[in-house]
Amino acid sequence: MKRLILTVSLALALTMTASANGNEVSRTKTLVAYFSFPIDSGKEALDATSGASVTIKNGRHFGNAQFIAMTIADTLGESADLFEIDTGDHYPRDYKKIFNATQSEQRKNVKPKLLKRVQNIAQYDKIVIVCPVWWYKMPLAVQSFLDEYDLSDKTIYLSVTHGGSRSAGIEREIAAAEPKATVSKNMLILSRSDTAKSEQKIKDWAKGL
């Protein structure tokens, strides 16, 4: 009996030592990165060609992508970190002005600078990218995000909001930007008008990541 207790104690000690030395396989972590741009005026979202919109929940205004990302991160709990792809004041918050600005930006391929950085991208095995479809493409702010990090060997999941274009092939843009990553075919695609009433659908999708 004493020998059995000693053996178990030794095994526990070795496990703790391996963990301390970083030899134990770490728990999978997920980064939920989102680009979202709510319109201050509270008007209806931009149309299908540009795709940003506003979700109202409990009297609070959220960008659609922001609402989706927050729901995903909350569902995943401690295994997930939420990160905003933040362009600061790069875009105007007026409906008509942002419509024109994003069109011009896409045409000229002007990538905005980001205000925040992920401190340790290596700790994440999964990256969830949440964004609207802008002019049938990925927002250039998301392209700026992808340019900053090497996501090789990571699995990337995509969730987009749209006004009729579905994913608009954004998954292919991500695959081209991160050729050594795996871009999952398991995408969450939501119409901009359905986001507020899709909370359970978002949670169910997040649980399957």
N, C-alpha and C positions, 0 to 999 in steps of 0.2 A: 504493500500500500504506500509506504514511504517512497519507494522507487517511482511509483506512478505519479505521485504528487510532485516529486522532483523533476520528472520528465515534462510534465505539463508546465511547471514554472519556468523551466529552461526554454520551452517552446515559446511561451509568452514573452520572455525576455528577448529572445532572438527576433521575434516579430516587431517588438518595440524598437529594437536597435536598427532593424532594416528600415523601419519607417523614419527614424531619426536621421539615418544616412541618406534618405531619399531613394532607397532601393525599392520601396513598395510602390506598386502601380497606383498612381494618383486617381482620384475620382474625376470623372469627366466634367468639364466646365463648359459653359455656353456663354458667349457674348451676344447680346441682343442689341444690334446697332441700328438706329433708325434715323431717317431724315424726314422731317415733317415740318410743314409750314402753314399754320393756321392763319386765316385772314382776320385782322383786328376788327374789321367792320362787322363781322358776323354774317355777311352776306353768304348766299349759297356758294358752294365751292366752284373752283374753276372748271371749265368744261372738259370733255373727254380728251382734248388734245394736250392739256396741261396737267390735269388730274389731282391737284392738291385740294383738300377739303377740310371741313370742320365737323367734329363730333361733339354733340352736347350730351353730357351725362351728369345727372344730379345738379343741374344748373351751371356746370363748369364747361368751358370750351377747351377742346383738345384737337390737335391736328389728327386726322384719321390714322396716319402711321404711328403717331405718338400713342394714341389709344391702343392700337394693336400691340405695339411693342411693350407697353406697360402691362397689358393683360398677359402676354406671353411670359415675361419675366416673373410676374407675380405667380403664375401657374407653376413655373419651374422651381421657384423658391430659391434656396441658398445656392443651388448649383448654377445660377445664372446671374450675370451682371448686365445692367442696362447702360447703354452708351448713346448719347446724342451726337449725331453728325452735325455739328454746330457751325453755321456760317455767320453768326452774329447779325450785323445789320447789312449784310451783303445784298439782300433782296428787299425791295419795298413791300410794305404790308397792305398796300392798297390793291384792290381787286384788278383794276384795269392796268395799273403800272406793273404788277408782277407778271401779268399775262404777257405783256410786251417784252419785259426784261428777260423772261425765261426763253421766249422765242428767239430773241437776238442772241442770247448766250449759247443756246444749242447750235444755232447757225454758225457762230464763230468758234465754237468749241472752247469757250472760256471756262476754265475750271476754277471755282472759288476756293479761297484759302480757308482752312478749318481752324477753329479756335482751340479745339481740344484734341488730345492724343490718348490712345490706349496705352497705359503704362507698361503692361507686360502681355503682349499679344500671344506669346508662346504658351501661356497657361491654358489657352482655350483650344479645345478639340473641335468645337462646333461654333459656327458663326451664323447667326440669323440676321439677315438684312431686311429691313422693313422700309418701304418707300412708296411714294406715288409714282404713277406713270406720267412723265412730262413730255409732251410732244411725241408720243409713241416711242419714247426712249427712257433709259435710266437717267435720273437727275444727275447733272454733272458734279454735284456735291458728293454723291455716292461714288462717282468715278475718282474724285479726289481722295476719298477714304481708301479705296482699293489701291490707289497709287502709293499710299504711304506704308502699306504693310505687305509682307510676304505671307500669304495664307496657304503655302504649300502643305500638303498632307492633311489639311483640315477639311471638314465637311461644311459646305455652305448651304443654308436653307433660305428661301426667298418668300417674302410676303409682300404683295403689292395691292394698292388701291387703284381703281381705274374708273373711267366714265364710259366704257364700252370697248376698250382695246384689249381687254384681258391682260396678260403679262407683257404684251408688246415685244416679246423676245428678249426681255431684260436678262433672263437666265443665260442667254447666249453671250450677252455683253459681259456678264460676270465671268463666265468660263474663259472668254478671251483675255480678260484682265488678270485672271488667276488660273493659268493653265495647269498648274500642278495641284490645284485643289479639286475636290469632288463637289460638283454642284448638284444637289439633290433634285430629283424630279418631283419630289413631294412638296409642292408649293401651295401656299394659301393665297388665293386670289379673290378679292372682294370688291364688289362695286362700291363706289364712294357713297352711294345713297343707302347702302345696307350695313355699313360699318357699325353704327350705334346699336343695331339689333342683332349683331353677330357675335356677341361676347361668348356665348357657350360654344359656338363653332370655333372661335379662336382658341379657347381653352382646350377643346378636344384635340385640335391640331397640335398644340404645344405639348400635350401629354404624349404624343406619338413621336416626338423628336428623339 
